Amino acid sequence: MDVMKPTLIYIGGRCYRKMPFEQKIEHHSDRVPKQHASLSERVDWEDDEACDVSESVERTEQGYRLSVEIPSSLFKFILGRRAETKKKIEKETNTQIMVPRQGEEGDIVITGPNRSGVVGARSRIEVIAESSRQKIPFTHFLCFPLYNSDLERKMDEFKVKVLKDCFECRGIDANIFQLPTKIHLTVGMLTLLSIKEVKNATDILTQCYQDLVNKWLHNKPVVVELKGVECMNDDPSEVNVLYAKVLVKDNSNRLQLLANALVDTFVSAGLMKREYDCVKLHATVMNSKLRDDAYGAETSTKSGRGEAAPRFKKRISFDARKVIRSFEDFSFGEYHLDTIHLSTRGVFDSQGHYDCATSVPLP
């Protein structure tokens, strides 16, 4: 790890540096004096990083009190197994941490005799919460939707032709085709765990999009053609995702620049993780995960009693060589991109489209 370019973690509008020696401190915590009198020495580094939250610390008759706003889905990570994580933080910071009961919403409340201990406990809780987000599946995504009846017909046509012409190709079956009502160009993925976080993302999109549209689209419409198919990996005989290629009809890079700028904005706000230097604009048409999802839904129904179904098996790829050759000139049609959506994963409207948390218009 380059110490001049450490990993950055954004928490509550603040930016923390995740240094490579962080774990070593944890591993040798037994060398640190455990007496409460030396508490300030142990948490000085935390107090420095969290000094901007000290104004929210309340003075009480018993000491200090501080509330931490954390989504309820992250409470289990703060508690740990048998509440061991919470107990450890309490012991090392000389605090008491009150977490709402399972199924309840509310703030985590920290109390203690020392301001530094309370602030230090908050820092640890926030770092745990932010790190734990990586373990939770994405909940939303930013996209340019392609919800169009003409595209739905072309997708059905593509599916029929592939199943007819490439039926002998390994791994190809009807389950791996994307539903025509779900086609979109993904810009970026988000994990939004509360109503407040969804509203924050909504506000950011609403506030920034007009400036970005003016700057990158020059208030002119964007028309794209979906033509030909390509795979995400280097070996077309072992494919998990096959997508339709996106061609901007005026041959400009306006759409690409807008997508990149949207990601930059949401990454800066701490709501999105940067996956690539440049957004890969594509429309997924075949995905082996859809076969796994179908298998998972079937086995989940059979498992009963809430037992875990054996759905986390290795994905079965498919051989896309013939599909790529045969459909290199296949056109799915031309479409005007007229909106940006913040969509909810796994939730659909009456037409089978992804539920839209918010949307903004394009020229």
C-alpha positions in Angstrom: 0.0 0.0 0.0 1.3 3.5 -0.9 1.3 5.4 2.3 1.0 8.6 0.3 -2.3 7.4 -1.2 -4.1 5.5 1.6 -7.5 4.0 1.3 -10.2 6.6 2.2 -13.3 5.9 4.1 -16.1 8.5 4.1 -18.3 8.5 7.3 -21.0 11.0 8.0 -19.4 13.6 5.7 -15.9 13.1 7.1 -13.0 11.4 5.5 -10.8 8.9 7.4 -7.5 7.5 6.2 -7.3 3.7 6.5 -3.6 3.1 7.1 -1.8 -0.2 6.7 -0.7 -0.4 10.3 -4.2 -0.2 11.7 -4.6 -3.9 12.2 -1.3 -4.1 14.1 -2.6 -1.7 16.7 -5.6 -3.9 17.2 -3.5 -7.1 17.5 -1.2 -5.6 20.2 -4.0 -3.9 22.2 -3.0 -6.1 25.2 0.2 -4.0 25.6 -1.8 -0.9 26.1 -2.5 -0.1 29.8 -6.0 -1.0 30.8 -6.4 1.5 33.7 -9.1 4.0 33.0 -6.7 6.8 34.1 -4.6 6.2 30.9 -7.7 6.3 28.7 -6.9 9.7 27.2 -3.6 8.4 26.0 -5.2 5.4 24.3 -7.8 7.4 22.4 -5.8 10.5 21.6 -5.6 9.4 18.0 -9.3 8.9 17.8 -10.0 12.2 19.4 -7.9 13.9 16.8 -9.7 12.3 13.9 -13.1 12.9 15.5 -12.5 16.4 16.9 -15.2 17.9 14.6 -17.9 15.9 16.4 -17.1 17.0 19.9 -19.6 19.8 19.7 -22.4 17.2 19.6 -21.2 15.7 22.9 -23.7 16.5 25.7 -22.5 17.2 29.3 -24.5 15.3 31.9 -24.4 14.9 35.6 -22.6 11.5 35.2 -20.2 12.7 32.5 -20.9 12.8 28.7 -23.4 11.6 26.2 -23.3 11.2 22.5 -25.8 9.8 19.9 -24.7 8.0 16.8 -27.0 7.7 13.8 -26.5 4.3 12.3 -28.9 2.3 10.0 -30.6 -0.5 12.0 -29.3 -3.1 9.5 -25.8 -2.5 10.8 -26.6 -2.9 14.5 -25.6 -6.6 14.4 -22.1 -5.6 13.3 -21.8 -3.1 16.2 -22.9 -5.7 18.7 -20.9 -8.6 17.3 -21.4 -12.2 18.3 -22.9 -12.3 21.8 -22.4 -8.6 22.0 -18.6 -9.2 22.2 -17.7 -6.3 19.9 -19.8 -3.8 21.8 -18.4 -5.0 25.1 -14.8 -4.7 23.9 -15.4 -1.1 22.8 -17.0 -0.3 26.1 -14.1 -1.8 28.0 -11.4 0.0 26.0 -13.1 3.4 26.0 -14.7 3.2 29.5 -18.2 3.8 28.1 -21.6 2.3 28.0 -23.2 1.8 24.6 -26.9 1.4 24.2 -28.1 -0.2 20.9 -31.8 -0.3 20.0 -33.3 -3.8 20.2 -33.7 -5.9 17.1 -36.5 -4.6 14.9 -36.3 -1.1 16.4 -35.1 2.1 14.8 -33.2 4.8 16.7 -29.7 6.2 17.5 -27.0 4.3 19.3 -26.3 6.2 22.6 -22.9 6.3 24.1 -22.3 7.5 27.7 -19.1 7.8 29.8 -17.2 9.8 32.4 -14.6 11.1 29.8 -15.3 13.1 26.7 -12.4 11.5 24.9 -13.8 8.0 25.6 -17.2 8.9 24.3 -15.8 10.4 21.1 -13.4 7.5 20.7 -16.2 5.0 21.0 -18.2 6.8 18.3 -15.2 6.7 16.0 -14.8 3.0 16.4 -18.6 2.4 15.9 -18.6 4.5 12.7 -15.6 2.7 11.3 -17.2 -0.7 12.0 -20.4 0.4 10.4 -18.7 1.7 7.3 -16.6 -1.4 6.9 -19.6 -3.6 7.5 -21.4 -2.0 4.5 -19.1 -4.0 2.3 -20.8 -7.2 3.5 -24.3 -6.0 2.6 -25.6 -6.4 -1.0 -26.1 -3.2 -3.0 -29.6 -1.8 -2.6 -29.9 0.8 -5.3 -28.2 1.7 -8.6 -27.9 4.8 -10.8 -28.9 4.2 -14.4 -30.1 5.4 -17.8 -33.3 3.2 -18.1 -34.2 1.7 -21.5 -37.8 1.0 -20.9 -39.3 0.9 -24.4 -41.8 -1.5 -26.0 -39.7 -1.6 -29.2 -36.6 -2.8 -27.2 -38.8 -5.4 -25.5 -39.7 -6.8 -28.9 -36.1 -6.8 -30.1 -35.0 -8.6 -26.9 -37.6 -11.3 -27.4 -36.5 -11.6 -31.0 -32.8 -11.9 -29.9 -33.7 -14.6 -27.3 -35.7 -16.7 -29.9 -32.9 -16.5 -32.4 -30.1 -17.4 -29.9 -32.0 -20.4 -28.6 -32.7 -21.5 -32.1 -29.2 -20.9 -33.6 -27.0 -21.6 -30.6 -28.9 -24.3 -28.7 -25.9 -26.6 -28.8 -23.6 -24.1 -27.1 -22.7 -25.1 -23.6 -24.6 -23.3 -20.8 -27.1 -21.5 -23.0 -30.7 -21.8 -21.9 -33.8 -19.6 -21.5 -33.1 -18.8 -17.9 -30.0 -16.6 -18.6 -31.7 -14.0 -20.7 -32.4 -10.6 -19.1 -36.1 -9.8 -18.9 -36.9 -7.2 -21.6 -38.6 -4.9 -19.0 -35.3 -4.5 -17.0 -32.9 -3.3 -19.7 -30.8 -0.3 -18.6 -27.4 1.2 -18.7 -25.9 1.0 -15.2 -23.8 4.0 -14.0 -23.0 2.9 -10.5 -24.2 0.8 -7.5 -25.1 2.1 -4.1 -25.8 0.7 -0.6 -28.5 2.9 1.0 -29.7 1.4 4.3 -32.2 4.0 5.6 -34.8 6.5 4.4 -32.4 9.3 5.2 -29.7 7.8 3.1 -32.1 7.4 0.1 -33.2 11.0 0.5 -29.5 12.1 0.6 -28.8 10.3 -2.6 -32.0 11.7 -4.1 -31.0 15.3 -3.1 -27.5 14.9 -4.5 -28.9 13.7 -7.9 -31.4 16.5 -8.0 -28.9 19.2 -7.0 -26.1 18.1 -9.3 -27.7 16.8 -12.4 -28.6 20.1 -14.1 -25.0 21.4 -13.8 -23.7 18.1 -15.2 -26.2 18.0 -18.0 -25.4 21.5 -19.0 -21.7 20.9 -18.9 -21.5 17.5 -20.6 -24.6 17.2 -22.8 -24.8 20.8 -23.8 -28.6 20.5 -23.4 -28.7 18.3 -26.5 -30.5 14.9 -26.5 -28.5 11.7 -26.5 -29.6 8.9 -28.9 -27.9 5.6 -28.7 -28.0 2.4 -30.7 -27.6 -1.0 -29.1 -25.8 -3.0 -31.7 -23.7 -6.2 -31.5 -22.9 -8.2 -28.3 -19.7 -8.5 -26.3 -18.6 -10.3 -23.1 -17.1 -8.9 -19.9 -14.2 -11.2 -19.8 -11.3 -12.1 -22.1 -12.4 -15.7 -22.9 -15.7 -15.8 -24.9 -16.0 -19.6 -24.2 -16.3 -18.9 -20.5 -18.8 -16.1 -20.1 -21.0 -15.0 -17.3 -22.2 -11.6 -18.7 -23.0 -10.8 -22.3 -24.0 -7.3 -23.1 -25.3 -5.2 -26.0 -22.8 -2.6 -27.1 -23.8 1.1 -26.8 -23.1 3.4 -29.7 -23.9 7.1 -29.4 -25.3 8.2 -32.7 -23.5 11.5 -33.0 -20.2 9.7 -32.2 -19.5 12.0 -29.3 -18.3 11.1 -25.8 -21.0 13.3 -24.1 -22.8 10.3 -22.5 -19.5 8.8 -21.3 -18.4 12.1 -19.7 -21.8 12.5 -18.0 -21.7 9.0 -16.6 -18.1 9.6 -15.3 -19.1 12.9 -13.7 -22.1 11.3 -11.9 -19.9 8.7 -10.4 -17.3 11.3 -9.3 -20.1 13.2 -7.6 -21.5 10.2 -5.7 -18.0 9.0 -4.8 -17.1 12.4 -3.4 -20.3 12.3 -1.3 -19.3 8.9 0.1 -22.4 7.2 -1.4 -20.6 5.1 -4.0 -17.4 3.2 -4.4 -15.3 3.7 -7.5 -15.0 0.4 -9.3 -13.3 1.6 -12.5 -11.6 4.7 -13.8 -14.2 4.9 -16.5 -17.8 3.8 -16.4 -18.4 0.8 -18.7 -21.7 1.7 -20.4 -23.5 -1.5 -21.4 -26.9 -3.2 -21.6 -26.8 -6.7 -20.1 -28.8 -9.2 -22.3 -27.5 -12.5 -20.9 -26.2 -13.3 -17.4 -25.4 -16.7 -15.8 -26.4 -15.3 -12.4 -30.0 -15.3 -13.6 -29.8 -19.1 -13.9 -28.4 -19.2 -10.3 -31.2 -16.9 -9.1 -33.8 -19.2 -10.6 -32.1 -22.2 -9.0 -31.9 -20.4 -5.7 -35.6 -19.4 -5.8 -36.6 -23.0 -6.4 -34.4 -24.5 -3.7 -35.4 -21.8 -1.2 -39.0 -22.9 -1.6 -38.1 -26.5 -0.9 -35.7 -25.9 2.0 -38.4 -25.1 4.6 -38.1 -24.1 8.3 -35.9 -21.1 7.3 -32.9 -23.3 6.6 -30.3 -22.0 4.2 -30.8 -23.3 0.7 -27.7 -24.5 -1.2 -27.7 -21.5 -3.6 -24.1 -20.3 -3.2 -22.7 -22.7 -5.7 -20.2 -21.9 -8.4 -21.7 -20.0 -11.3 -22.1 -22.0 -14.4 -20.7 -19.9 -17.3 -21.7 -20.3 -20.9 -20.0 -20.5 -24.3 -20.7 -17.2 -26.1 -18.4 -17.6 -29.1 -21.1 -18.4 -31.6 -23.5 -15.8 -30.2 -20.9 -13.1 -30.5 -20.0 -14.1 -34.1 -23.6 -14.6 -35.3 -25.0 -11.4 -33.7 -22.1 -9.0 -34.2 -24.4 -6.8 -36.5 -27.7 -7.5 -34.6 -29.3 -4.1 -33.8 -31.6 -3.9 -30.8 -32.7 -0.4 -32.1 -32.1 3.3 -31.5 -33.3 4.9 -28.3 -33.4 8.4 -26.8 -32.0 8.5 -23.2 -34.5 10.8 -21.6 -34.0 10.2 -17.8 -31.6 9.2 -15.1 -33.0 6.9 -12.5 -32.1 6.0 -8.9 -33.5 2.5 -9.0 -34.2 0.0 -6.2 -32.8 -3.5 -6.6 -35.3 -6.4 -6.3 -38.3 -4.1 -6.4 -40.5 -3.7 -9.5 -43.5 -1.7 -10.6 -46.6 -3.0 -12.3 -44.9 -3.0 -15.7 -42.0 -5.0 -14.5 -39.5 -2.1 -14.5 -37.2 -1.5 -11.5 -38.8 0.7 -8.9 -37.7 4.3 -9.3 -36.7 6.0 -6.0 -36.2 9.3 -7.9 -35.6 10.4 -11.5 -34.3 13.5 -13.3 -35.0 14.4 -16.9 -32.5 14.6 -19.7 -32.8 16.9 -22.8 
